[in-house]
C-alpha cells in the first residue's frame, strides 16, 4: 500500500511540474515561431522596399465568360395545375 501511495504522490508532483513548465514555455516557443514566420514573410515581400509602378489593364475577356453555360434550348417546361384543398 505504501508503494502505491508513494507512486501516486510522485506522479502527481511530476505532472504538476510539467504543467507549470508548459504554461510558461509553450507561449515563448509559439512567439518565437511567429516572429520567424513574420521575418521570413517580410524578406520575401519586396526586395529593397520597391513598390510596384504603373497600371494594370485587362483588355481581353474570354468568350466563355460572356456566354451562359446552359443554352436557352436546354431544359423542359413542365405544365402543372394547382389543386386547392378545401
C-alpha positions in Angstrom: 0.0 0.0 0.0 2.9 2.3 0.8 4.4 1.8 -2.6 1.2 2.6 -4.4 0.7 5.8 -2.3 4.3 6.9 -2.9 3.9 6.2 -6.7 0.7 8.3 -6.9 2.3 11.2 -5.0 5.4 11.2 -7.2 3.3 11.0 -10.4 1.1 13.9 -9.2 4.1 16.1 -8.4 5.8 15.3 -11.7 2.6 16.1 -13.7 2.1 19.4 -11.7 5.7 20.4 -12.5 5.3 19.6 -16.2 2.1 21.5 -16.4 3.7 24.6 -14.7 6.7 24.4 -17.1 4.5 24.1 -20.2 2.4 27.0 -19.1 5.4 29.3 -19.4 7.5 27.5 -22.1 4.8 27.0 -24.8 3.9 30.7 -25.2 7.5 31.6 -25.6 8.0 28.8 -28.2 5.0 29.9 -30.2 6.0 33.5 -30.1 9.4 32.7 -31.5 7.9 30.7 -34.3 5.5 33.5 -35.1 8.4 36.0 -35.2 10.4 33.8 -37.5 7.5 33.4 -39.9 6.9 37.2 -39.9 10.6 37.9 -40.6 10.5 35.4 -43.5 7.4 36.9 -44.9 8.9 40.4 -44.8 12.0 39.3 -46.5 10.1 37.7 -49.4 7.5 40.5 -49.9 9.5 43.1 -51.9 13.3 43.3 -52.4 14.8 46.7 -51.3 11.3 48.1 -50.4 10.4 48.6 -54.0 6.8 49.5 -54.8 5.0 48.4 -58.0 4.7 51.1 -60.6 2.2 51.5 -63.5 -1.4 50.4 -64.0 -2.8 47.1 -64.8 -5.2 47.0 -67.8 -7.2 44.0 -68.8 -8.2 44.2 -72.4 -9.1 40.5 -73.1 -12.3 38.9 -71.8 -12.7 35.2 -72.7 -15.8 34.4 -74.7 -16.6 31.6 -72.2 -17.2 34.2 -69.5 -19.6 36.2 -71.7 -21.8 33.2 -72.7 -24.1 31.4 -70.4 -23.1 27.9 -69.6 -26.5 26.4 -70.3 -28.1 27.3 -73.7 -31.7 28.6 -73.8 -32.9 25.5 -75.6 -31.9 23.2 -72.8 -34.4 22.1 -70.1 -38.0 21.1 -70.1 -41.1 23.0 -69.1 -43.5 21.0 -67.1 -47.1 22.2 -67.1 -48.9 21.8 -63.8 -52.3 22.6 -62.3 -52.6 24.0 -58.8 -55.1 21.9 -56.8 -56.7 23.7 -53.9 -57.8 21.6 -50.9 -60.8 22.8 -49.0 
